[in-house]
Amino acid sequence: MSKKITMPLTEKTIESLKAGDEVLLSGVIYTARDQAHKRMCEMLDKGESLPVPLAGEVLYYCGPAPRGKRIIGSCGPTTSGRMDPFTEPLLENGLKGMIGKGRRSSGVAGSIRRNKAVYFVTAGGAGAYLSAKVVSCECVAFEDLAAEAIYKLKIEEFPAIVAIDSKGDNIYDKY
């Protein structure tokens, strides 16, 4: 049975999650891919404020497809490893969760443990199905990046699996 999790993530919720847990996520998350990550890290390096809050928040590694007449187009996960060069500074600045697909580097896995965060994976190739779990979508930063802009999504019962928990347990090391 899947655990129902409401965003933003709390310390208690994060501590309760174990690698391999199936979850249904509800609440607000933000999309961010490579270019948005790069810009956020550049902003942090310059001492600038980020365009979205990170404390307790979750970033979904996704670039939504054009929506047509729907709330959002297909919105499947992209490969998380591409964000690894930018992830540690974001975790150090309060980010508590990420959703994507695939293995993370040992440095990111260690940073997840040190910062008491969590990494979720969801099914690649299921973007149309996942888009049905999005109830609202709004571009909130870096609109010039189009699909790689940051979008604020409200999700309901979005399916995922805990891949790396706050204690550092990692499903990719077990299977």
N, C-alpha and C positions, 0 to 999 in steps of 0.2 A: 504494500500500500504506500502510495506517495505521501510525503509530508507536505502540508500546505504552508507556504512561507509568504509573509507579507513584507513588502519593502516599505521604508528603508530597512536594511539589515541592522539588527541589534547585536551587541556582544553576546548576549545570551543565546540568540538564534544561531549565530555563527558557531559558538562552542558546541551546540547540540548536533551539528551536522557532522556526518562521518563519510569518508570517501566511499562511494558506491550507493549512497542514499539516493533514491528517486524523489524528486521534489516537483511541486507545482508552484510557480512563482506568480505573485500578484502584486500590483502596485506600479510605481514609476521606476523606469530604468532609462538609461541614455545609450544611444548607439555611438560608436566611435571606431573608426578604422585607422589605418596607417597614418594618413596625412593629418587627421585630427589629433592623434596622439603626438605626432611630431610638433605640431603647433602648440599644444598644451605644455609640452616639455620645454619648448623655447620660451613660452610665457613664464614658466616657473623659473627658468634660468635668469630671466630678466627681472624677477621679483614682481611680476604683474599678477593680478587676480585672474583666476580662470573664469571662463564664461558660464560654467556650470558648477554646482557644488560637488565636492567629492566625498565629504564626510558621510560615511554610512551608505554610500551609493554603489550602484552596480553599472558597469559598462558592458554593453552587448556588442561584440565584434561583428557588426553587420552593416551593410550598405543597402538600405531598402531599394527595391526596384520601383519604377514609376507606378503610381497607385491607380491610375485610371479613375474609375468611379468608386473605388473602395477606400477604406480608411488608410490602407498602406498596401503597397505591392508585396510581392514575394520578399520575405525577410529572413533568409536562412543565415546561419553562422559562417563566418570566414575563418581561415586558419589562424589560430591564436598566436602561433610562434612568430608571426610577422610583427606582432605588437611587443614582443619580448624586450627589444632594446629600449622601449619607452615605459615599460610597466612599473619598474621599481620606484622611480620618482613619484608616480601617481599613487602607488600604495603608501609611500612614505608621507603623502599629503592627504591621507584619509580614505582613499578608495577602499571599499571593503569586499567587493565582489566583481567577478568578470564572467561573462558567458561567451563561449566560442566553441571551437572544435579542435581536437588534437592535443598532443603533448606540449608541455611548457619546458623551458630550459631549467637547468638545476638552479641557476641564479634566481629566476622568478619563483620557482617552487620554494626556495629558501626564504624569499621575501614575503611570500604568502604566509608562511609559518611565523616569521618574525613580526609581521604586522597584523597577525590574527585576522586574516581575510579568508576568502574561499573562491575557488575556481569551479564553475559549472560548465558542463558540456551539454550540447543539444545536438539533435540529428542533422547532419549535413544532407542536403538534397530534399529537405522537408520545408522549404521556405514558404510554399503556398499554404501548407497546413499551419505553420507557425504564425503566419500573418492573420489567421482567424483568431488568434489569441490576443491580438492587439486591438484595444478599444478606442485609443486615440493616439494621434501622431502629430508632432509639431516640431518644425525646425527651430532650434534655439541658438545655434552658433555655427559659424563658418559656412554660411549658405553658399558661398562661392565654390565650395568643394562638391556641390551636388550630392550624389549618393554617399560621399564620404563626409558630409556635414554631420554635425551632432544633432540628433533628433531625440526629443523627449517622448518616450512611449509609455502609455499606460497599458499594462498587460493583465490578463486574468487567466490563471491556471496554465501558465506557460510551462511546458514540460522540460525538465533538465535532470542531469545526474551530477552529483558532487564528484568532481574528478580529483581535486586536491583540497583537503580540509585544513582547518586552522592549526592542526597539530603536525601537518606535513605529510600525512598519509596520502598516497597517490595511486589512483587506480591503474595508471600506466606502468607502475612498478610491480603490480600484482598479477597482471595478465599478459 
